[in-house]
Amino acid sequence: MDLKDKVILITGGNSGLGKATAIACIEKGAKVIITGRDHEKTETVAKEIGAVPFKCDVTKDEEIDALYKYIKTEIGELDVLVNNAGIGLRNELVDLTREELRKVYEVNVFGAAMVAQGAAKIFVDQNYGDIINIASTASLKGYPTGSIYSSSKFALRGMTQAWQGELRKNNIRVIQVNPSEVPTAFGDEENREERPLESNKLTPSDIAETIINTLQMDRRAYIPEVTVHATNPF
C-alpha cells in the first residue's frame, strides 16, 4: 500500500515508538494524527514533525469518542490505526495490587480495545483499513516481575488474533508488532523522560521501519505478527 495521502492515527504519538512512526509515515507522504494525554507536549511534537495533534487519554471513553468525532467531521477519513499507547509497571507476585493491575490494563487492554473499536467501525463501513497493535516480546513469554505488563500484552495478542478472525472479511488487516527492549520513556510513568539510546539495543526507528514495511505490502497480503529482536543486546 502506498502511504502517500493516507490518514494514519497513532496513539501515544508524542514520544518514543509513536513519534518515530509518525515521522516515518509523514516522510512517506501520509497525513498523521498523534494523540497523547499531555496535550501541550503533543502539540509541541506535532508542530515539530508536521502532524495533527489531538488530546486523548485512552482510559476515557469520552475522549476516544471525541477523537473519532473529530476524525469524521474534520479529517473525513481514516486508513490506519497504530495502537501504540501503553504503560508498564514491574512488580513481583507477592507485591501485586489490584490498583496496579487496573492501571496498566486500563491503557494496554481496555484502552487498546476501545480505540480499535472506533477505528474498526470506520473500516468496516469503508471495507478496508489497517490496525497495527504495538505489543512486545513480553506478549510471547513472561519474565520475573512481569505479571502485570506481560499479561496485559498477552491479552493484547489474544485480542489481535480475535480481531483478525473478525475483520479479514472486511479487507481489514490487523497486525501485531512485538519489539524487544527499546530505550524510551516507557516505564517512567511519572516523568516520561526519554532514556538515551544504546548502540546494541533496538531504536524507535527500527520499529517504525518495521511498521512501514508491513503497511506497504500490497493489500492482498498481510503479516499477522512480526517480532523484532536486537541482534546482540548483551
URRALIN-V696773 format. One record per residue. N is the residue number from 0. RES is the residue in one letter. SS is DSSP state (H for helix, E for strand, C for the rest). PHI is phi in whole degrees, -180 to 180 (999 if undefined). OMEGA is omega in degrees with one decimal (* if undefined). Layout:
n=N res=RES ss=SS phi=PHI omega=OMEGA
n=N res=RES ss=SS phi=PHI omega=OMEGA
This chain:
n=0 res=M ss=C phi=999 omega=175.7
n=1 res=D ss=C phi=-76 omega=-176.8
n=2 res=L ss=C phi=-84 omega=-179.8
n=3 res=K ss=C phi=-60 omega=178.6
n=4 res=D ss=C phi=70 omega=175.0
n=5 res=K ss=C phi=-75 omega=178.3
n=6 res=V ss=E phi=-100 omega=-173.8
n=7 res=I ss=E phi=-124 omega=176.9
n=8 res=L ss=E phi=-102 omega=179.8
n=9 res=I ss=E phi=-125 omega=176.7
n=10 res=T ss=C phi=-80 omega=-175.4
n=11 res=G ss=C phi=60 omega=-171.8
n=12 res=G ss=C phi=-93 omega=-175.8
n=13 res=N ss=C phi=-97 omega=177.4
n=14 res=S ss=C phi=-164 omega=171.0
n=15 res=G ss=H phi=54 omega=-177.0
n=16 res=L ss=H phi=-61 omega=-178.3
n=17 res=G ss=H phi=-64 omega=179.8
n=18 res=K ss=H phi=-64 omega=179.9
n=19 res=A ss=H phi=-61 omega=178.7
n=20 res=T ss=H phi=-68 omega=177.5
n=21 res=A ss=H phi=-60 omega=179.9
n=22 res=I ss=H phi=-61 omega=-178.4
n=23 res=A ss=H phi=-64 omega=180.0
n=24 res=C ss=H phi=-70 omega=178.7
n=25 res=I ss=H phi=-64 omega=177.5
n=26 res=E ss=H phi=-63 omega=177.3
n=27 res=K ss=C phi=-87 omega=177.1
n=28 res=G ss=C phi=96 omega=-179.6
n=29 res=A ss=C phi=-81 omega=169.8
n=30 res=K ss=E phi=-95 omega=-170.7
n=31 res=V ss=E phi=-118 omega=173.1
n=32 res=I ss=E phi=-106 omega=176.2
n=33 res=I ss=E phi=-114 omega=177.8
n=34 res=T ss=E phi=-122 omega=176.0
n=35 res=G ss=E phi=-171 omega=177.6
n=36 res=R ss=C phi=-74 omega=179.4
n=37 res=D ss=C phi=-88 omega=-171.8
n=38 res=H ss=H phi=-70 omega=178.6
n=39 res=E ss=H phi=-61 omega=177.8
n=40 res=K ss=H phi=-65 omega=-179.1
n=41 res=T ss=H phi=-61 omega=178.5
n=42 res=E ss=H phi=-63 omega=-179.4
n=43 res=T ss=H phi=-63 omega=-179.5
n=44 res=V ss=H phi=-66 omega=-179.7
n=45 res=A ss=H phi=-60 omega=178.4
n=46 res=K ss=H phi=-64 omega=-178.3
n=47 res=E ss=H phi=-65 omega=-171.9
n=48 res=I ss=H phi=-106 omega=179.5
n=49 res=G ss=C phi=88 omega=178.8
n=50 res=A ss=C phi=-104 omega=175.2
n=51 res=V ss=E phi=-103 omega=-178.5
n=52 res=P ss=E phi=-90 omega=172.0
n=53 res=F ss=E phi=-151 omega=179.1
n=54 res=K ss=E phi=-77 omega=178.0
n=55 res=C ss=C phi=-152 omega=170.5
n=56 res=D ss=C phi=-92 omega=-172.3
n=57 res=V ss=C phi=-71 omega=175.1
n=58 res=T ss=C phi=-86 omega=-176.6
n=59 res=K ss=C phi=-119 omega=-176.6
n=60 res=D ss=H phi=-60 omega=-178.4
n=61 res=E ss=H phi=-65 omega=178.4
n=62 res=E ss=H phi=-77 omega=174.3
n=63 res=I ss=H phi=-66 omega=177.7
n=64 res=D ss=H phi=-60 omega=179.6
n=65 res=A ss=H phi=-65 omega=178.4
n=66 res=L ss=H phi=-61 omega=-176.9
n=67 res=Y ss=H phi=-73 omega=173.5
n=68 res=K ss=H phi=-64 omega=177.9
n=69 res=Y ss=H phi=-62 omega=-179.4
n=70 res=I ss=H phi=-61 omega=-177.4
n=71 res=K ss=H phi=-69 omega=-173.9
n=72 res=T ss=H phi=-89 omega=-174.4
n=73 res=E ss=H phi=-102 omega=-178.3
n=74 res=I ss=H phi=-97 omega=174.2
n=75 res=G ss=C phi=92 omega=-179.7
n=76 res=E ss=C phi=-161 omega=176.0
n=77 res=L ss=C phi=-153 omega=-179.1
n=78 res=D ss=C phi=-112 omega=-174.0
n=79 res=V ss=E phi=-142 omega=166.4
n=80 res=L ss=E phi=-112 omega=169.1
n=81 res=V ss=E phi=-105 omega=-175.0
n=82 res=N ss=E phi=-84 omega=-168.7
n=83 res=N ss=C phi=-108 omega=-176.1
n=84 res=A ss=C phi=-57 omega=-179.4
n=85 res=G ss=C phi=-167 omega=176.2
n=86 res=I ss=C phi=-134 omega=-179.5
n=87 res=G ss=C phi=-145 omega=173.9
n=88 res=L ss=C phi=-133 omega=177.1
n=89 res=R ss=C phi=-111 omega=174.3
n=90 res=N ss=E phi=-165 omega=176.7
n=91 res=E ss=C phi=-78 omega=-177.1
n=92 res=L ss=H phi=-52 omega=-175.1
n=93 res=V ss=H phi=-68 omega=-178.2
n=94 res=D ss=H phi=-114 omega=-176.9
n=95 res=L ss=C phi=-63 omega=171.8
n=96 res=T ss=C phi=-129 omega=175.9
n=97 res=R ss=H phi=-61 omega=-179.1
n=98 res=E ss=H phi=-61 omega=179.0
n=99 res=E ss=H phi=-65 omega=178.4
n=100 res=L ss=H phi=-60 omega=-178.7
n=101 res=R ss=H phi=-63 omega=-177.7
n=102 res=K ss=H phi=-58 omega=-178.5
n=103 res=V ss=H phi=-74 omega=-178.7
n=104 res=Y ss=H phi=-65 omega=179.1
n=105 res=E ss=H phi=-59 omega=179.4
n=106 res=V ss=H phi=-89 omega=-168.7
n=107 res=N ss=H phi=-73 omega=-176.9
n=108 res=V ss=H phi=-114 omega=-175.7
n=109 res=F ss=H phi=-66 omega=179.1
n=110 res=G ss=H phi=-63 omega=178.9
n=111 res=A ss=H phi=-59 omega=-178.6
n=112 res=A ss=H phi=-67 omega=-177.2
n=113 res=M ss=H phi=-71 omega=175.7
n=114 res=V ss=H phi=-66 omega=178.3
n=115 res=A ss=H phi=-63 omega=178.8
n=116 res=Q ss=H phi=-61 omega=179.3
n=117 res=G ss=H phi=-61 omega=178.5
n=118 res=A ss=H phi=-67 omega=-176.9
n=119 res=A ss=H phi=-61 omega=178.8
n=120 res=K ss=H phi=-62 omega=177.1
n=121 res=I ss=H phi=-67 omega=-175.5
n=122 res=F ss=H phi=-66 omega=178.5
n=123 res=V ss=H phi=-64 omega=-180.0
n=124 res=D ss=H phi=-62 omega=-177.0
n=125 res=Q ss=H phi=-94 omega=176.0
n=126 res=N ss=C phi=66 omega=169.6
n=127 res=Y ss=C phi=-171 omega=176.8
n=128 res=G ss=E phi=152 omega=-179.8
n=129 res=D ss=E phi=-131 omega=172.5
n=130 res=I ss=E phi=-119 omega=176.0
n=131 res=I ss=E phi=-107 omega=175.8
n=132 res=N ss=E phi=-97 omega=177.6
n=133 res=I ss=E phi=-89 omega=-179.2
n=134 res=A ss=C phi=-107 omega=-174.9
n=135 res=S ss=C phi=-179 omega=169.8
n=136 res=T ss=H phi=-63 omega=175.1
n=137 res=A ss=H phi=-68 omega=175.8
n=138 res=S ss=H phi=-82 omega=-177.7
n=139 res=L ss=C phi=-107 omega=-176.0
n=140 res=K ss=C phi=-156 omega=177.2
n=141 res=G ss=C phi=-74 omega=-178.3
n=142 res=Y ss=C phi=-154 omega=179.2
n=143 res=P ss=C phi=-57 omega=-176.2
n=144 res=T ss=C phi=73 omega=-175.7
n=145 res=G ss=E phi=-100 omega=-176.5
n=146 res=S ss=H phi=-53 omega=-175.4
n=147 res=I ss=H phi=-77 omega=-173.5
n=148 res=Y ss=H phi=-68 omega=-176.9
n=149 res=S ss=H phi=-61 omega=-179.3
n=150 res=S ss=H phi=-66 omega=177.2
n=151 res=S ss=H phi=-66 omega=179.2
n=152 res=K ss=H phi=-79 omega=170.3
n=153 res=F ss=H phi=-61 omega=178.8
n=154 res=A ss=H phi=-64 omega=178.3
n=155 res=L ss=H phi=-63 omega=178.5
n=156 res=R ss=H phi=-64 omega=177.5
n=157 res=G ss=H phi=-63 omega=178.3
n=158 res=M ss=H phi=-66 omega=178.4
n=159 res=T ss=H phi=-57 omega=-179.0
n=160 res=Q ss=H phi=-66 omega=177.2
n=161 res=A ss=H phi=-65 omega=-179.3
n=162 res=W ss=H phi=-67 omega=175.5
n=163 res=Q ss=H phi=-58 omega=179.6
n=164 res=G ss=H phi=-65 omega=-177.5
n=165 res=E ss=H phi=-78 omega=-164.2
n=166 res=L ss=H phi=-106 omega=-178.8
n=167 res=R ss=H phi=-61 omega=-179.5
n=168 res=K ss=H phi=-65 omega=177.9
n=169 res=N ss=H phi=-103 omega=179.0
n=170 res=N ss=C phi=61 omega=179.5
n=171 res=I ss=E phi=-105 omega=178.8
n=172 res=R ss=E phi=-94 omega=176.3
n=173 res=V ss=E phi=-116 omega=-170.6
n=174 res=I ss=E phi=-127 omega=175.9
n=175 res=Q ss=E phi=-106 omega=177.8
n=176 res=V ss=E phi=-115 omega=-176.9
n=177 res=N ss=E phi=-115 omega=174.9
n=178 res=P ss=E phi=-81 omega=163.1
n=179 res=S ss=C phi=-79 omega=-170.7
n=180 res=E ss=C phi=-58 omega=173.4
n=181 res=V ss=E phi=-126 omega=179.0
n=182 res=P ss=C phi=-65 omega=177.5
n=183 res=T ss=C phi=-143 omega=175.4
n=184 res=A ss=C phi=-78 omega=-177.9
n=185 res=F ss=C phi=-56 omega=-179.5
n=186 res=G ss=C phi=98 omega=175.9
n=187 res=D ss=C phi=-98 omega=-171.7
n=188 res=E ss=C phi=-75 omega=-179.1
n=189 res=E ss=C phi=-86 omega=-174.6
n=190 res=N ss=C phi=-102 omega=-179.7
n=191 res=R ss=C phi=55 omega=178.7
n=192 res=E ss=C phi=-89 omega=-179.4
n=193 res=E ss=C phi=-68 omega=174.3
n=194 res=R ss=C phi=-82 omega=177.6
n=195 res=P ss=C phi=-66 omega=177.4
n=196 res=L ss=C phi=-68 omega=179.0
n=197 res=E ss=C phi=-120 omega=-171.6
n=198 res=S ss=C phi=-61 omega=-177.0
n=199 res=N ss=C phi=-106 omega=178.2
n=200 res=K ss=C phi=-109 omega=175.1
n=201 res=L ss=E phi=-63 omega=174.6
n=202 res=T ss=C phi=-115 omega=174.5
n=203 res=P ss=H phi=-55 omega=-179.9
n=204 res=S ss=H phi=-66 omega=177.0
n=205 res=D ss=H phi=-61 omega=-178.6
n=206 res=I ss=H phi=-75 omega=176.4
n=207 res=A ss=H phi=-59 omega=178.8
n=208 res=E ss=H phi=-63 omega=177.6
n=209 res=T ss=H phi=-63 omega=179.9
n=210 res=I ss=H phi=-63 omega=178.9
n=211 res=I ss=H phi=-58 omega=-178.3
n=212 res=N ss=H phi=-63 omega=179.4
n=213 res=T ss=H phi=-68 omega=-179.6
n=214 res=L ss=H phi=-70 omega=-175.5
n=215 res=Q ss=H phi=-77 omega=175.0
n=216 res=M ss=C phi=-59 omega=177.7
n=217 res=D ss=C phi=-54 omega=-172.2
n=218 res=R ss=C phi=-64 omega=177.2
n=219 res=R ss=C phi=-72 omega=-178.0
n=220 res=A ss=C phi=-136 omega=174.4
n=221 res=Y ss=C phi=-155 omega=177.7
n=222 res=I ss=C phi=-104 omega=-176.2
n=223 res=P ss=C phi=-62 omega=-175.8
n=224 res=E ss=E phi=-156 omega=177.8
n=225 res=V ss=E phi=-136 omega=-178.9
n=226 res=T ss=E phi=-116 omega=-177.0
n=227 res=V ss=E phi=-122 omega=177.9
n=228 res=H ss=C phi=-111 omega=166.4
n=229 res=A ss=C phi=-69 omega=-177.7
n=230 res=T ss=C phi=-62 omega=-178.7
n=231 res=N ss=C phi=-145 omega=-175.3
n=232 res=P ss=C phi=-83 omega=-170.2
n=233 res=F ss=C phi=-90 omega=*
